[in-house]
Amino acid sequence: MHNDSDFDAGSGVGSVAQLFGLPPGFALHERRMAMRAHDRWIETGRKRVAGFEDNSLIIADPGGTAVIESVGLGLVGTFGLAVGMTLDGRDGIAVELRAACDLIAIRFRPLPFEADVLVPGGATILARGVVLPLVGPDQQSGEDRVQAIFNWRQLLTRGAAARLRREVGAALRRTRPMGNTRDPFGPDALA
């Protein structure tokens, strides 16, 4: 039998920050989603978690062939994952998911998940969440499936950020000055 200390993140945001190592500002939404998924996993008796379908995938035989059994639409479009795909460790997010599956096969416990993937055009996608082992009908052993639930953000490369700054600067230089305008928050605004 497994206990709740398998994924004890504590009650405060600080303890979750230590567990996931997320930067401030970016982390709050990711922490909440991962912890909500974990809490629901506990509530359902360590079974599949509903409510995260677009951000979720089920992987069958995590310690063996690791085949995707179901995948959310958000993950299909962003990462190119598909039902029936084997996580063979080629590249990208499949490598990280396979590593998480291997770790869960060794020790049946929830696992914080983090991956960064380069996409065409030089951008990086940062994915963070949790991978949950699913309990079988006997309530003691694994169902031989895991559920990965995660969010992602696309980050700009330095080159893309510089290009964006140049384009915004050029657009602002092309606009005409508006002339004399009153400050709506100035001291004479209410006069």
For each residue, the residues with C-beta under 8 A, 3 or more apart:
1: 139 140
2: 6 46 108 109 135
3: 6
4: 7 8 42
5: 8
6: 2 3 109 110
7: 4 38 109 110 130
8: 4 5
9: 15 16 19 35 38
10: 14 15 16
11: 15
12: 15 16
13: 16 17 28 31
14: 10 17 18
15: 9 10 11 12 18 19
16: 9 10 12 13 19 20 22 27 31 35
17: 13 14 20 21 22 24 27 31
18: 14 15 21
19: 9 15 16 112
20: 16 17 27 30 31 34 112 114 128
21: 17 18 114
22: 16 17 26 27 30 31 128
23: 26 27
24: 17 27
25: 28
26: 22 23 29 30 126 153
27: 16 17 20 22 23 24 30 31
28: 13 25 31 32
29: 26 32 33 151
30: 20 22 26 27 33 34 128 129 151
31: 13 16 17 20 22 27 28 34 35
32: 28 29 35 36
33: 29 30 36 37 52 55 129 149 150 151
34: 20 30 31 37 38 112 128 129 130 149 150
35: 9 16 31 32 38 39
36: 32 33 39 40
37: 33 34 40 41 49 52 129 130 132 149
38: 7 9 34 35 41 42 110 130 132
39: 35 36 42 43
40: 36 37 43 44 49 50 51
41: 37 38 44 46 47 49 110 132 147
42: 4 38 39 46
43: 39 40
44: 40 41 47 48 49
45: 135 139
46: 2 41 42 132 133 134 135
47: 41 44 134 135 143
48: 44 58 134 147
49: 37 40 41 44 52 56 132 147 149
50: 40 53
51: 40
52: 33 37 49 55 56 72 149
53: 50 56 72
54: 72 73 74 75
55: 33 52 72 74 75 129 149 150 151
56: 49 52 53 70 71 72 75 147 148 149
57: 68 69 70 71 72 75 81 97 147 148
58: 48 68 69 70 71 134 145 146 147
59: 62 66 67 68 69 87 97 101 145 146 147 148
60: 65 66 67 68 69 144 145
61: 64 65 66 67 144 145
62: 59 66 101 102 104 105 133 144 145 146
63: 66 101 102 104 105 106 144
64: 61
65: 60 61 86
66: 59 60 61 62 63 86 87 97 98 101
67: 59 60 61 84 85 86 87
68: 57 58 59 60 71 81 82 83 84 85 86 87
69: 57 58 59 60 83 145
70: 56 57 58 83
71: 56 57 58 68 75 76 81 82 83
72: 52 53 54 55 56 57 75 76
73: 54 76 77
74: 54 55 77 78
75: 54 55 56 57 71 72 78 79 81
76: 71 72 73 79 80 81 82
77: 73 74
78: 74 75 125 152
79: 75 76 92 93 117 125 127
80: 76 92
81: 57 68 71 75 76 85 93 94
82: 68 71 76 85
83: 68 69 70 71
84: 67 68
85: 67 68 81 82 94
86: 65 66 67 68
87: 59 66 67 68 94 97 98 101
88: 94 98
89: 94 95 98
90: 94 95
91: 94 95
92: 79 80 95 115 117 118
93: 79 81 96 97 115 117 127
94: 81 85 87 88 89 90 91 97 98
95: 89 90 91 92 98 99 115
96: 93 99 100 113 114 115 127
97: 57 59 66 87 93 94 100 101 113 115 131 148
98: 66 87 88 89 94 95 101 102
99: 95 96 102 103
100: 96 97 103 104 111 113 131 146 148
101: 59 62 63 66 87 97 98 104 105 131 146
102: 62 63 98 99 105 106
103: 99 100 106 107 111
104: 62 63 100 101 107 108 109 111 131 133 146
105: 62 63 101 102
106: 63 102 103
107: 103 104
108: 2 104 133 141 142
109: 2 6 7 104 133
110: 6 7 38 41 130 131 132 133
111: 100 103 104 130 131
112: 19 20 34 128 129 130
113: 96 97 100 127 128 129 130 131 148 150
114: 20 21 96 126 127 128
115: 92 93 95 96 97 126 127 128
116: 124 125 126 127
117: 79 92 93 124 125 127
118: 92 122 123 124
119: 123 124 125 154
120:
121: 160
122: 118 157 159 160
123: 118 119 154 155 156 157 160
124: 116 117 118 119 154 155 157
125: 78 79 116 117 119 152 153 154 155
126: 26 114 115 116 152 153 154 155
127: 79 93 96 113 114 115 116 117 150 151 152
128: 20 22 30 34 112 113 114 115 150 151 152
129: 30 33 34 37 55 112 113 148 149 150 151
130: 7 34 37 38 110 111 112 113 148 149 150
131: 97 100 101 104 110 111 113 146 147 148 149
132: 37 38 41 46 49 110 146 147 148 149
133: 46 62 104 108 109 110 142 143 145 146
134: 46 47 48 58 142 143 145 146 147
135: 2 45 46 47 139 140 141 142 143
136: 139 140 141 142 143 144
137: 143
138: 141
139: 1 45 135 136
140: 1 135 136
141: 108 135 136 138
142: 108 133 134 135 136 145
143: 47 133 134 135 136 137
144: 60 61 62 63 136
145: 58 59 60 61 62 69 133 134 142
146: 58 59 62 100 101 104 131 132 133 134
147: 41 48 49 56 57 58 59 131 132 134
148: 56 57 59 97 100 113 129 130 131 132
149: 33 34 37 49 52 55 56 129 130 131 132
150: 33 34 55 113 127 128 129 130
151: 29 30 33 55 127 128 129
152: 78 125 126 127 128
153: 26 125 126
154: 119 123 124 125 126
155: 123 124 125 126
156: 123 160 161 164
157: 122 123 124 160 161
158: 161 162
159: 122 162 163
160: 121 122 123 156 157 163 164
161: 156 157 158 164 165
162: 158 159 165 166
163: 159 160 166 167
164: 156 160 161 167 168
165: 161 162 168 169
166: 162 163 169 170
167: 163 164 170 171
168: 164 165 171 172
169: 165 166 172 173
170: 166 167 173 174
171: 167 168 174 175
172: 168 169 175
173: 169 170
174: 170 171
175: 171 172
176:
177:
178: 181
179:
180:
181: 178
182: 186 188 189
183: 186 189
184: 189
185: 189
186: 182 183 189
187:
188: 182 191
189: 182 183 184 185 186
190:
191: 188
